[in-house]
Amino acid sequence: MFAAREYRIQECENVRDLLRNTLRYAYSSDSSKSVYIECLARLRLIEDAFGILEDDEEDELQELSNQLSELSELIGRVERSRIEEFSWPFALALQNLAVKICADHKDPTSPPPLFFISADDELTSYRIITEQGKAGLISSPLFSIIFPRSLKNFVLLHPILGHELGHAAISAPQHTLLLEQNVLRPLVAKSPLNDLIRFKKWLDRVNSNLDLDLRTEASLSWPEELYCDLFGLLLMGPSYVGATNSLLRPFKTRSISESHPPSATRFWVIAHAVNQLGWREFYAKHKKLKQPANKYFDSLTNFANQVPRKFRLLNTSQIEIALNELQLFLQTVPSALFEAPDPELVATMVSRLLTTCPPVASEVSSKLTIRNRIVDFRSILFAGWLTWMSTDAKNPVPTFINLNRLCQRGILQQSAVDKWSAFKEKNNDVRP
Amino acid sequence: MSVLSSRAILKLMRRGELYLSPILDPKEQIGPISIDLRLGHVALFVRAAGSSHVDPRSYIDNRSDEREREKDQRQKFARSEFTFGERLLLHPGSLTLVPTLEWVKLPKAVKGVVTARSSWAREGLNIATASFINPGYNGIITLELANLGHIPIALYPGVRIAQIAFYEVEDPADIDQKSQFDMSFEPRGGNIGSHDEPFLEMERRRNRI
């Protein structure tokens, strides 16, 4: 038999073993060493805290046990993080963005946030697990980006993680107040979500059977979910539309839960924002993109137009204010805001995909010199979705899985180009 | 059948008839009649414990049993992925299938021939047993790496280990047959039993007698 404190110390040793076991595998990124050091530091803090407690200090022992359990869960995710289980070219591109967004730019001494990537077994379990409320224990905030294992190669669906990055951004202490004041509050102003009594009446109007406690919970969680959709859209660009359409539309679009607003409401908000951003007009004026761009954005707007008035929860001018503020916020983070690529480049990428080649390529000039363009991974994904919407008489559209893999290949090739260009720039193109 | 010069290769690429990408370092990567190929990010290591021997007849026996067929294919190789900067160790006497970093799409009138870069060959690295790339092929190129030396060889994704030369094919009008490896995103095992059934079946009957 163990005494209470002694047992916990044994548990710490077991967790240490689990942590050591993570060293058996190759992981997704250069940050794996930092993650190991961070986890070890946390474990030592917990062990030291157990060391000074007595067996009868039950509340404190329990609190520390909970922290140890969370750490064990985190290390378990680290252990399962193998690059074979998710699309690492996409994951690393996303990780680069995520670190920039969640870093504290005002305090250069603060440690950079650590993002860890792993895969989970649920079919659509896209998540970013953020840490909150453990300030005393954390030296580097640690986020886990979780991909569904079964969707490993489906990079066209991965932009939905832009929504999850919205949660991560607002949970970062340096951004919380700013995003709440400038984006979240304006977004729900003049809407039932701004007033609990009005919101409860609204729930009655839509025949929701949420019980009383959950209604209050919904009034708190829904605004953040709607803000996250705008965040995902501005971060990932038009490919966010295809991803959310594909992942959310197959489910009941008017069902109400305490955690998320009905998808009908979300699509209506996204459609309004897309309209505001003017992407359809920008791409549909290109001869080769007119048909796929119209079809792509129509699939969203046609659905949004059919959303019953009572599900249109937000005031449209407030959506525009929030969208503008969010754009200003993302502009402060290098490369975070999606920049619409030149339609000619998108058309070229679509043409390549229709001939079952990766969308990016080394291009040969009339003087037979070679040029490698810098293409953002989000533009590659948008080209992938437009290809899926294409009806090309000459070339049949590739199967969805092949299209995804070609886009993934494009992101991989681009990462090689970027690595090469960065090396050349750093060394001023002087080779031995 | 004539070999294409680098100028002819680049002209085909410019016209969109040949896709070969990425070419990161044209000065070094393009030779007078060839283009260097880089190591990709996946490796299929042949598992010594996966099977006792290679037997084309097992492909025939398993053709109606999906589970056995898949099991044989998947247990034959251990699969790993490598990001840039990670090391792949090739041990003496081992066989490993790897993709090129480059994606290649050939026109119907051009075939490719892949060979080792001589500097790597001098270190004991053998890369090609099946070096012909059929006209019209589209996908990564699978390299069959073998270490013929006595000490392990470390390789890294992105290093130039092979080269491809292109040859014109005469009278290509009838070439339309897709290879079993067309649209490969990564290496995979082949089927060494297919279309040789008469010989493999006959031997089985004789064994039974």
HADDOCK unambig.tbl for C-alpha pairs under 7 A between the chains (distance, minus, plus):
assign (segid A and resid 83 and name CA) (segid B and resid 81 and name CA) 6.63 0.50 0.50
assign (segid A and resid 84 and name CA) (segid B and resid 80 and name CA) 6.72 0.50 0.50
assign (segid A and resid 84 and name CA) (segid B and resid 81 and name CA) 5.87 0.50 0.50
assign (segid A and resid 361 and name CA) (segid B and resid 21 and name CA) 5.31 0.50 0.50
assign (segid A and resid 361 and name CA) (segid B and resid 22 and name CA) 5.98 0.50 0.50
assign (segid A and resid 362 and name CA) (segid B and resid 21 and name CA) 5.49 0.50 0.50
assign (segid A and resid 362 and name CA) (segid B and resid 22 and name CA) 5.37 0.50 0.50
assign (segid A and resid 362 and name CA) (segid B and resid 23 and name CA) 5.97 0.50 0.50
assign (segid A and resid 363 and name CA) (segid B and resid 14 and name CA) 6.99 0.50 0.50
assign (segid A and resid 364 and name CA) (segid B and resid 10 and name CA) 6.70 0.50 0.50
assign (segid A and resid 364 and name CA) (segid B and resid 13 and name CA) 6.62 0.50 0.50
assign (segid A and resid 364 and name CA) (segid B and resid 14 and name CA) 5.02 0.50 0.50
assign (segid A and resid 365 and name CA) (segid B and resid 14 and name CA) 6.83 0.50 0.50
assign (segid A and resid 368 and name CA) (segid B and resid 10 and name CA) 6.20 0.50 0.50
assign (segid A and resid 370 and name CA) (segid B and resid 26 and name CA) 6.77 0.50 0.50
assign (segid A and resid 413 and name CA) (segid B and resid 22 and name CA) 6.29 0.50 0.50
assign (segid A and resid 417 and name CA) (segid B and resid 24 and name CA) 6.33 0.50 0.50
assign (segid A and resid 420 and name CA) (segid B and resid 24 and name CA) 6.78 0.50 0.50
